């Protein structure tokens, strides 16, 4: 056995495979560590250069719940809408809100507006970024944060779910980490534009209230408000004069971006945690068998 492993380690090709397996495990562990429920937020105000921090603070879920207005009641469900795959361009907006709803659960949370006020608020021309722990981020004009139309509702960071989603992605219930997609960005739209009385921020609502440059298109073709629903939020940033890009933002990741087309299956934290070790074990097993045959 000793000679077997010695031969494996002295063989350059096999050593390269082991090194690759180690690096793969490290990368997988980094991804699994970054994609996880969050329990606190950093809120920051940035100067027009996009780098200088003028003011910042950190808040926990208990502090937000106790000190800021609470959005939602833990009973009412709120929805976004995914892409509508029809050829007719007008039909893709689905003005009657008839299909592909994404149930966000019976959520409660804190309005992004109230979080911005903790660091000095926002002025006309500013943009507000909501960022996930893995680097994925979305930006909104000040107007949509501070003066939302009723059909849009307050853009909020949700930290509690009182009831599981009826269809689509499983959210988890309670507070994070049991609320396993929390904290999550959700629009608290009213129900006046939905014939079934559901609180849906639909694709037609997005067209009515969002500037053209901030409209989300799935695959750069189909309108979809689900693209806004970032999960695992850990930061809210106010950029004076608008977000122009800055060096400390990671490339956009899709771990925290919602599956806009089909319901995502429930994820297992345990399975994700063991995946790197399974990969490493497989690599070592292959090398062991090769060594036995030589």
Residue pairs with C-beta under 8 A, 6 or more apart in sequence:
4 288
4 291
4 292
5 291
7 291
7 294
8 14
8 15
8 18
8 287
8 288
8 291
9 15
9 18
14 287
14 290
14 291
17 283
17 286
17 287
18 283
18 284
18 287
20 283
21 279
21 280
21 283
21 284
22 280
24 276
24 279
24 280
25 276
25 277
25 279
25 280
26 276
28 275
28 276
28 279
29 276
31 134
31 255
32 272
32 273
32 275
32 276
34 133
34 134
34 135
34 253
34 255
35 133
35 134
35 232
35 255
35 256
35 272
36 133
36 177
36 232
37 176
37 177
37 179
37 180
37 181
37 182
37 183
37 232
38 133
38 176
38 182
38 183
38 232
38 233
38 234
39 60
39 61
39 175
39 176
39 177
39 183
40 58
40 59
40 60
40 61
40 234
41 58
41 59
41 64
41 115
41 157
41 183
41 233
41 234
41 235
41 236
42 56
42 57
42 58
42 234
42 235
42 236
43 56
43 57
43 58
43 59
43 115
43 116
43 118
43 119
43 235
43 236
43 237
44 53
44 55
44 56
44 57
44 119
44 235
44 236
44 237
44 238
45 53
45 54
45 55
45 56
45 119
45 120
45 237
45 238
45 240
46 52
46 53
46 54
46 237
46 238
46 239
46 240
46 246
47 53
47 54
47 240
48 239
48 240
48 241
50 239
50 243
50 244
50 245
50 246
51 246
51 247
51 248
54 119
54 120
54 240
55 119
55 120
56 119
57 118
57 119
59 115
59 118
61 159
61 160
61 175
61 176
61 183
64 110
64 115
64 159
65 108
65 110
65 159
65 160
68 110
68 111
68 114
68 115
69 110
69 111
69 114
70 108
70 109
70 110
71 108
71 109
71 110
71 111
71 154
71 156
71 158
71 188
72 78
72 106
72 107
72 108
72 109
72 156
72 158
72 160
72 188
73 106
73 108
73 162
74 106
74 107
74 108
74 160
74 161
74 162
74 163
75 106
75 162
75 163
76 106
76 199
77 103
77 104
77 105
77 106
77 163
77 165
77 166
77 198
77 199
78 104
78 105
78 107
78 186
78 187
78 188
78 189
78 199
78 200
78 201
79 101
79 102
79 103
79 104
79 189
79 198
79 199
79 200
79 201
80 101
80 102
80 104
80 186
80 187
80 200
80 201
80 225
80 226
80 228
80 229
80 258
81 94
81 97
81 99
81 100
81 101
81 102
81 200
81 201
81 202
81 203
81 224
81 225
81 226
82 100
82 101
82 102
82 218
82 224
82 226
82 260
82 261
83 92
83 100
83 203
83 218
83 219
83 221
83 222
83 223
83 224
83 260
83 261
84 91
84 92
84 93
84 94
84 99
84 100
84 203
84 222
84 223
85 92
85 222
86 92
92 203
92 222
92 223
93 203
93 204
93 207
93 223
94 100
94 202
94 203
94 204
95 204
96 195
97 193
97 194
97 195
97 198
97 200
97 202
97 204
101 167
101 168
101 198
101 200
102 168
102 169
102 226
102 229
102 258
102 260
103 165
103 166
103 167
103 168
104 158
104 165
104 171
104 184
104 186
104 229
105 161
105 162
105 163
105 164
105 165
105 171
105 173
106 161
106 162
106 163
107 158
107 160
107 161
107 162
107 171
107 184
107 186
108 158
108 159
108 160
108 161
108 162
109 156
109 157
109 158
109 159
109 160
109 183
109 184
109 186
110 156
110 157
110 159
111 154
111 155
111 156
112 128
112 130
112 140
112 145
112 154
112 155
112 156
112 157
112 236
113 145
113 146
113 154
113 155
115 157
115 236
116 122
116 128
116 145
116 236
116 238
119 238
120 238
121 238
122 128
122 142
122 145
122 146
122 238
123 142
123 240
124 142
124 143
125 142
125 240
125 241
125 242
126 142
126 238
126 239
126 240
126 241
126 242
127 139
127 140
127 141
127 142
127 238
127 239
127 242
127 243
128 139
128 140
128 141
128 142
128 145
128 236
128 237
128 238
128 239
129 137
129 138
129 139
129 235
129 236
129 237
129 238
129 239
129 243
130 137
130 138
130 139
130 140
130 155
130 157
130 185
130 230
130 233
130 235
130 236
131 137
131 230
131 233
131 234
131 235
131 236
131 237
131 249
132 230
132 231
132 232
132 233
132 234
132 253
132 255
132 256
133 232
133 233
133 234
133 256
134 232
134 250
134 253
134 255
134 256
135 249
135 250
135 251
135 252
135 253
136 230
136 252
136 253
136 254
136 255
136 256
136 257
137 230
137 249
137 252
138 185
138 216
138 227
138 228
138 230
139 214
139 239
139 243
140 155
140 214
141 211
141 214
144 152
144 155
144 209
144 210
144 214
145 155
148 154
148 155
148 209
149 208
149 209
150 189
150 190
150 192
151 189
151 190
151 192
151 193
151 201
151 205
151 208
151 209
152 187
152 189
152 201
152 205
152 209
153 187
153 188
153 189
153 190
153 199
153 201
154 187
154 188
155 185
155 187
155 188
156 185
156 186
156 187
156 188
157 183
157 184
157 185
157 233
157 236
158 179
158 182
158 183
158 184
158 185
158 186
159 175
159 176
159 179
159 182
159 183
160 174
160 175
160 179
160 182
161 171
161 172
161 173
161 174
161 179
161 182
162 173
163 173
164 170
164 171
164 172
164 173
165 171
167 263
168 263
168 264
169 181
169 258
169 259
169 263
169 264
170 180
170 264
170 265
170 266
171 179
171 180
171 181
171 182
171 184
172 178
172 179
172 180
172 181
172 182
173 179
175 182
176 182
176 183
180 267
180 269
181 231
181 232
182 231
182 232
183 231
183 232
183 233
183 234
184 229
184 230
184 231
184 232
184 233
185 228
185 229
185 230
185 231
185 233
186 229
187 201
187 225
187 228
188 199
189 199
189 200
189 201
189 202
189 205
190 199
191 197
191 198
191 199
191 200
193 200
193 202
193 204
193 205
194 200
194 202
201 225
202 225
203 223
203 224
203 225
205 225
206 215
206 216
206 223
206 225
207 215
207 223
215 223
216 223
216 224
216 225
216 227
216 228
217 223
217 224
217 227
218 224
218 226
218 227
218 260
218 261
224 260
226 258
226 260
227 257
227 258
227 260
229 258
230 256
230 257
230 258
231 256
231 258
232 255
232 256
237 243
258 264
